[in-house]
């Protein structure tokens, strides 16, 4: 338990440093207006990159969990009713296609965030 707690604290500190350090590095010093604009653009790019990474990570993780549950449940169903294996397999494949489509839509949204906004 203690090891898990220290790992969680280390992970949290790494995340805080990953978010805070780029912001501090591009902090405006109150000088030139062009420098302030460049720094604001850099912070915008940093925010887009961080947000996009988190979004696609959550989408991929959710899709992977959903696919794992679907395949597991279909394997249990085939084990209980081997005569219905064909119907179960086709229903599972259709469900996996829908899950994968949602992940691809998340990828497209992330690409739009990065390159359009």
C-alpha positions in Angstrom: 0.0 0.0 0.0 2.8 2.4 0.9 4.5 1.7 -2.4 1.3 2.5 -4.3 0.9 5.7 -2.4 4.5 6.8 -3.1 4.1 6.0 -6.8 0.9 8.0 -7.0 2.6 11.0 -5.4 5.5 10.7 -7.8 3.1 10.5 -10.7 1.2 13.5 -9.5 4.4 15.6 -9.0 5.6 14.6 -12.5 2.2 15.8 -14.0 2.4 19.1 -12.0 5.9 19.7 -13.3 5.0 18.8 -16.8 2.1 21.3 -16.8 3.8 24.1 -14.7 7.3 24.2 -16.1 6.4 25.1 -19.7 4.1 27.8 -18.3 6.8 29.3 -16.2 9.3 29.1 -19.0 7.1 31.2 -21.3 5.9 33.6 -18.6 5.9 37.2 -19.7 8.3 39.6 -18.1 6.3 42.7 -18.9 8.6 43.8 -21.6 8.1 43.9 -25.4 4.5 43.4 -26.7 5.8 41.1 -29.5 7.5 38.9 -27.0 4.3 38.7 -24.9 2.4 37.6 -28.1 4.9 34.9 -28.9 4.8 33.7 -25.4 1.0 33.6 -25.4 1.1 31.6 -28.7 3.5 29.2 -27.1 1.3 28.7 -24.1 -1.7 28.1 -26.5 0.3 25.5 -28.3 1.3 23.9 -25.0 -2.3 23.8 -23.9 -3.5 22.4 -27.1 -0.9 19.7 -27.1 -1.5 18.7 -23.5 -5.3 18.7 -23.9 -5.1 16.7 -27.1 -2.9 14.2 -25.5 -5.2 13.7 -22.6 -8.3 13.5 -24.8 -6.9 10.9 -27.1 -5.5 9.0 -24.2 -8.9 8.9 -22.4 -10.6 7.9 -25.7 -8.1 5.1 -26.4 -8.2 3.8 -22.8 -12.0 3.8 -22.8 -12.2 2.1 -26.1 -9.7 -0.6 -25.0 -11.6 -1.3 -21.9 -14.9 -1.5 -23.8 -13.3 -3.8 -26.4 -11.9 -6.0 -23.7 -15.2 -6.3 -21.9 -17.0 -7.1 -25.2 -14.6 -9.8 -26.3 -14.6 -11.3 -22.8 -18.4 -11.4 -22.6 -18.7 -12.9 -26.1 -16.1 -15.6 -25.2 -18.3 -16.4 -22.1 -21.4 -16.5 -24.3 -19.8 -18.9 -26.8 -18.6 -21.1 -24.0 -22.2 -21.3 -22.7 -23.8 -21.7 -26.1 -21.4 -23.1 -28.7 -24.2 -23.5 -31.3 -24.8 -19.7 -31.4 -21.1 -18.9 -31.9 -21.7 -17.4 -35.4 -24.3 -15.0 -34.3 -22.4 -14.0 -31.2 -19.2 -13.4 -33.2 -21.0 -11.2 -35.8 -22.7 -9.1 -33.0 -19.3 -8.8 -31.2 -17.6 -7.6 -34.4 -20.3 -5.0 -35.1 -20.0 -3.7 -31.5 -16.2 -3.5 -31.9 -16.6 -1.5 -35.1 -18.8 1.0 -33.3 -16.3 1.3 -30.5 -13.4 1.8 -32.9 -15.4 4.4 -34.8 -15.8 6.4 -31.6 -12.0 6.3 -31.1 -11.4 7.4 -34.6 -13.8 10.3 -34.2 -11.9 11.3 -31.0 -8.7 11.2 -33.1 -10.2 13.4 -35.8 -11.3 15.9 -33.1 -7.8 16.0 -31.6 -6.3 16.6 -35.1 -8.8 19.4 -35.6 -7.9 21.0 -32.3 -4.2 20.8 -33.0 -4.2 22.1 -36.6 -7.3 24.3 -36.9 -7.9 26.0 -33.5 
